[in-house]
Every structure is written in structure tokens, then in C-alpha cells.
Amino acid sequence: MLKNRSIPFGYCMTNGKYALNAREAEAVRKIFADYIGGKSLKTIAAEMQIPYNTGKAVWNKNMVCRVLENQKYIGENGYPQIISAEDFEQAAYIKVERNTYRKP
């Protein structure tokens, strides 16, 4: 089965190298800022205006979650950095906190 998107959201190929897609990179920054600011995955997905890929114009919370978990955004494996390592770690920490079951 083919992937819908082989290059991560926020990037494109230029002369055989990964480069930033300006509109998508700004959307990635907004996703991290909104999530760190307290918005839910579902709310962020509902507010997204840029299509995730050509086949899917509407985002869902799993797509947002994949963006938040993708370490390429901090500059891994030859990808240009979009967000800071601190923002990535903070989003990961918030995700763990939100997913931790707390007994009443």
C-alpha cells in the first residue's frame, strides 16, 4: 500500500534535498504553538486551513498527532528545522500528561 504522503508535512524536495514548504512550515509552527497553548488535537484539526495532502483536505486529530510526534521538525536526518527542540519536548510532555489516567 502506498503512503499518501512520502515527504512529511512542512517539507518539499528542491534539487534533490529537503526544503521548507513555507505555508506548511508555518502551519506546523502553529500546530505546536496551539497545542502548547492548551488546544486539543481535535480543535487544532478543525482549525487547519491547509490540506494535509492532495487527497485529504480535512484534518483529523491523528494527523495533528503525527505532526506533534515527528522528530524531523527539530532538524533530524537532513531535514531543515521548523521548531525548536524545547517546543518539541514541551509538546511531548503535555501529550504524556494529557494521556495519563488519573484516578478520582
Beta strands, then each sheet from edge to edge (+ up, - down):
strand 1: 11-14
strand 2: 17-20
sheet 1: 1+ 2-
end
